[in-house]
């Protein structure tokens, strides 16, 4: 007996939540998953048992009753009582589950599953006792006890107590029905082996449920991580389209605003600062720009060296695309000044903006990237190159789209490569800010 104590203790301990190879934050979800799954499985089992009992009631019990055999053999009365009780109890349980709906609360699913375990074992034990009266075998008990072990997989250790308890009830019934010690011994050995097999099968299925749950959670986490990585590379709408299987994502946009920003004197900074310090500074600056873009509703397109490119109106149209980019540009100048003062390193930007039509899409099959093209993009780049340090240089087209909501300073006519002489302006501030 002492030799069995240790393995039995390990067997029971395996059902403790803290013994599971599952993260603490996942244990409640695992329990809910087990109870709901067990509830669905045992419901199917009970439906099948009810249907089979109804068939037996019509095809077996009724002919026996009509032929007067119930009056000759008392055991048939017991079988009929068992059949009716089985249909009534299990039918009531099924109706309750149906009323709860497909996704009951975790506590409700746990209580219903806890009720189903003794109910199923009680029915199979009762039939096992009746089988002794009919044919001296425990085949029904064996079948149902193994089915229960396989279907009702739960993290509750109380389930394990139900197996030896059903064995004890079965043996008590056998002794009362058939006092022959040889029969009792034979049935006891068989029933004991079946009960042990059921407990071992329960442990195997339980561990399988743990492995399946961990595999599913790992797959979900990996998919979420891959989705997050994809959305960091591409706009969310474009990433979703690629995930749906689209090979080519190309769109034409009637109205967008494109911004280019460049750190002035970056080459000199590269020569003066240690590489680690330079990367940290550039990372802090671009991280701040990313936060501004999110706040203003602007899509970051890419960074090339110390240059930063963003656009509004892509991939989704936006009626206020020019205002979004204007607010972002003003915030970029302010954050650049703040970061320069905090780091003690002079940081200055040149920003260029233009508005107009553009084409966007995903290019390349390997190391793909989302980009935009067109005359608007080229002109915005020229505005940045021809701009002034610490100023936001914009085109006439961009100024017209903003109307009177922002303050501009006229720069005059400038020569732009590929476009000739064009009027341009400096964006100063938002009208509301100046009025304040």
Helices and strands as residue ranges (DSSP letters): H 2-13, G 17-19, H 24-56, I 57-61, H 62-66, H 69-72, H 74-100, H 106-134, H 139-151, H 158-177, H 181-233, H 236-243, E 250-263, H 266-272, H 275-296, E 299-304, E 307-312, H 321-343, E 349-363, E 369-373, H 375-385, E 392-395, H 396-402, E 406-416, E 420-430, H 431-435
